[in-house]
Amino acid sequence: MLAFTNAIEKQSPTIIGAGCKMTGEMKTDHTVQIHGHVVGNITAGTVIIGRGGQVVGKVTAETLFLHGTLDGPAIVNTANVFSNAQMTGTLSYRTLNITGNTGLECKLARRRDR
């Protein structure tokens, strides 16, 4: 679907829709949107876990937008955690933004590496 392609950068996001279940590893420099259920590690430029979305595995990204559930560690530069988010594991970040009451039951680890 070309409607999702960024005309300037010629990039398309990878979208796992609601009701979709996927097992396996994902690697991309672009954006990954999860609205379904993923079991496996995700490495991407930006990871968006939408409301109702669930990831069981490790997330490595420049930017994380967490609205849904992440069961596993995350290593990111910027973490944006929203009101219905839930997470277990370790969230390793450089910048952390939390909006509203979240269900974080994870260890927070501020990264200092560069």
N, C-alpha and C positions, 0 to 999 in steps of 0.2 A: 504494500500500500504506500504509494508515494505521498499521501496526505500527512504521514508522520515524519517524512524526511526533512531535515533542516536544510533548506535551500542554500544557505551560505556555507555551511561546513560540510554538507553532503553526508550527514550522519543520521542514522535511524536508531531510535531506542529499541532495546529488546524488552518485550512486554510479555509477562506471564499473567494471563487474565484470571479473573475470579472463576473458581471452579476447576481450574487447571492444576494438575499435580505433576511435578517434574523432579526427577532424581538425576543428579549428575553435577559436574563442575561447569561453571560459566566463567569465561574470561573475555573481556572487551575493554577498549579504551573509552567507550561511550557510556551511555546511560542504560541502566537496567531498572525496570519497574516491575515490582512483584505485587500482584493482587490476589494470587492463588497461593499454592503451597510448594515450596522448594526444599528438598533435602540435598544438601551439597554446598560446596564452597563457591563464593562469588567474588570475583576480582573485576572491578570496573572503575571508570572515572567517577560516576555518580551512581549510587544505589538508593532507590526509593522503595520502601516497603510500605505499601498503602494499608489503609484500614481493612482489616480482614485478611491481609497478606501475612504469610508466615514463612520464615526461613529457619531451617535447622542446619546450622553449619557456620563456617567462618566467613565474615565479610571483610574484604580489603578494598578501600576506596579513598578517593580524594574527599568526597562528600557523601554523607549518609543522611537521608531524610527518613526518620522512623516514626510511622503512624501506627504500624501493626505490631507483629511479634517477631523477635529475634532470639532464638535459642542457640547461643554460641558466642564466640568472641568476635569483636570487630576492631580493626585497626584502620583508623581514618584520620584525615587532617581536620575536617570539620564535621561535627555530629550535631544534627538538628533533631531533637526529640520532642514529640508532640503529645498532647494530653491523653490519648488512648494507647500510647506505646507501652509495650512490655518487653523486657529484655532480661536474660540471664547470661552469665559469662562475664568476660572482662571487656569493657569499652575503653580502648586506648585511643586518645584524641589529642589534638593540639588546641582546638577551639571547641567548646561545648555550649550549645544553646538549648535550654529546656523551657518548654511552654506548657503551663498547666500541670495538673497532677498526673504523674506517670506511674506505671507499674514497674519501675526499674528495681530489679533485685540483683544488680550486677556490681562488680568491682569497677570503679572509675580510676583510670590511670592516665594522667596527663603526660603526653609525650614531650620530650625535650630534645630529641634527636633532630638533626638537620643534615 
